[in-house]
Amino acid sequence: MRSRVSGWAAAALAVAALSCSGDLTEEKARLAAERAREGLQPLDAGAMEQDLDAATVEKVQKQLTTLNEYMGPITGKLDPVTLNALEAFQRSHDITPDGRFNPETLDALDAAANARG
């Protein structure tokens, strides 16, 4: 009878150990996910802080309007509506949608707007 009780006790301890380590694993995973979220920045972080002249922004707004991506006023001012339109253009042209006025984006925008006329 004693070996039977010991067997049950060992099984109970094993189940308890597994459930505790499972909780610990879940807690570690939750903390890791929180740290990862805190470390992530949106792709367009800093896009509003780009140092752009008004003529460049105005040209991009006109091009995006030609392509039906931008529906706002042509102001030459960088704003969230312009960035959203630029990001939509970038996505549709397999460019990282970061809202940056980089050479890859500007070249693709020139080509697309010229093709549209």
Secondary structure as the mmCIF struct_conf table of DSSP 4:
data_model
#
loop_
_struct_conf.conf_type_id
_struct_conf.id
_struct_conf.beg_label_comp_id
_struct_conf.beg_label_asym_id
_struct_conf.beg_label_seq_id
_struct_conf.end_label_comp_id
_struct_conf.end_label_asym_id
_struct_conf.end_label_seq_id
HELX_RH_AL_P HELX_RH_AL_P1 ARG A 2 GLY A 39
TURN_TY1_P TURN_TY1_P1 LEU A 43 GLY A 46
HELX_RH_3T_P HELX_RH_3T_P1 ALA A 47 GLU A 49
HELX_RH_AL_P HELX_RH_AL_P2 ALA A 54 THR A 66
TURN_TY1_P TURN_TY1_P2 LEU A 67 ASN A 68
BEND BEND1 GLU A 69 GLU A 69
BEND BEND2 GLY A 72 GLY A 72
BEND BEND3 GLY A 76 GLY A 76
HELX_RH_AL_P HELX_RH_AL_P3 PRO A 80 SER A 92
TURN_TY1_P TURN_TY1_P3 HIS A 93 ASP A 94
BEND BEND4 ILE A 95 ILE A 95
BEND BEND5 ASP A 98 ASP A 98
HELX_RH_AL_P HELX_RH_AL_P4 PRO A 103 ARG A 116
#
